[in-house]
Each structure stands twice: as C-alpha cells, then as structure tokens.
Amino acid sequence: MDPHGNFYVSLRRVVSRIHHSTLSGGGPVAAAGELRVREGRLLTLTDHSGHYPPTRFGNEIVMSELQQRGVNTADVLFDFAATE
C-alpha cells in the first residue's frame, strides 16, 4: 500500500517476473506484504516482504484502510511479524 492508501497487487503466477517493489516503482510505501483473496473475499494478510521491513504502524494503517473501505476482516488469517 502506498502512502496515499492505494493498494497494488500482483498475481502469484506473475511474481517471478515482477517483484512487489516494482509495483510502487521502488518508491515509499506505507506497508508491504502478501494477501490471499478468493472469490472477492480476503482470506489471508501478512506483512512478509523481502524489500520493505514490516512495522506495527504500517500494519495498523493497512487495517484502518481496509476497515474504512468496508472489508470484512472477521475471518481473515493475519500473519504479522512486525515487533516495532
């Protein structure tokens, strides 16, 4: 997610050709990680990234943005590694 709240997502089968840092043009991000969606429903959300270190603040921003957009997170599996 960029600093303006825009989410950028690539399909798993394309990841080998596109690194997720490419999605932001190598610019600043509010948070990075992985998500899994099936039939329009968010299933899993992580802060795992090889390029951008996870932060608790970044995770909070993502959660806030999802809630503001009406995404149901009640049954989402979260895997956040950030400790700070």
C-alpha atoms as one frame of an Amber mdcrd trajectory, in Angstrom:
protein
   0.000   0.000   0.000   1.401   3.373  -0.914   1.387   6.388   1.436  -1.919
   7.543  -0.122  -3.820   4.342   0.725  -3.652   2.798  -2.749  -3.232  -0.977
  -2.797  -1.107  -2.608  -5.500  -1.385  -6.339  -6.037   0.192  -8.777  -8.473
  -0.943 -12.291  -9.230   1.117 -15.099  -7.764   1.880 -16.596 -11.177   3.409
 -13.273 -12.248   5.511 -12.702  -9.118   8.527 -14.473 -10.569   8.686 -11.752
 -13.233   7.550  -8.796 -11.136   8.931  -8.044  -7.696   6.474  -6.301  -5.422
   8.860  -3.371  -5.016   8.260  -2.778  -8.726   4.570  -2.120  -8.043   5.450
   1.087  -6.195   8.178   1.987  -8.659  10.688   1.452  -5.846   9.156   4.441
  -4.056   7.957   4.768  -0.482   5.200   2.542   0.851   3.054   2.635   3.970
   3.188  -1.159   4.215   4.019  -4.238   2.175   3.217  -7.895   2.398   1.121
 -10.636   0.909  -2.584 -11.269   0.731  -4.777 -14.062  -0.471  -8.214 -13.458
  -1.958 -10.745 -15.993  -3.156 -13.997 -15.081  -4.876 -13.606 -11.458  -3.766
 -13.099 -12.337  -0.104  -9.889 -11.548   1.797  -8.586 -14.773   3.354  -5.026
 -14.054   4.488  -2.968 -10.931   5.132   0.720 -10.825   6.047   3.442  -8.229
   6.431   6.067 -10.518   4.885   8.297  -8.623   2.480  11.820  -9.049   1.242
  12.159  -5.378   0.328  10.254  -3.423   2.969  10.728  -4.161   6.672   7.382
  -4.630   8.450   6.263  -2.241  11.178   3.371  -2.344  13.598   2.397   1.148
  12.476   2.273   0.004   8.845   0.035  -2.913   9.792  -2.287  -0.556  11.687
  -2.519   1.718   8.654  -3.424  -1.218   6.394  -6.076  -2.457   8.831  -7.549
   1.018   9.138  -7.679   1.449   5.364  -9.361  -1.929   4.885 -11.959  -1.144
   7.553 -12.667   2.279   6.041 -13.305   0.539   2.718 -15.745  -1.895   4.314
 -13.600  -5.023   4.002 -14.789  -7.729   6.382 -11.713  -8.851   8.339 -13.536
 -11.003  10.916 -12.404 -14.328   9.409  -9.084 -13.195   7.940  -5.949 -15.087
   8.954  -3.342 -12.478   9.942   0.364 -13.282   9.998   2.151 -10.157  11.147
   5.824 -10.425  12.048   6.436  -6.773  12.976   7.594  -6.247  16.530   8.070
  -2.464  16.420
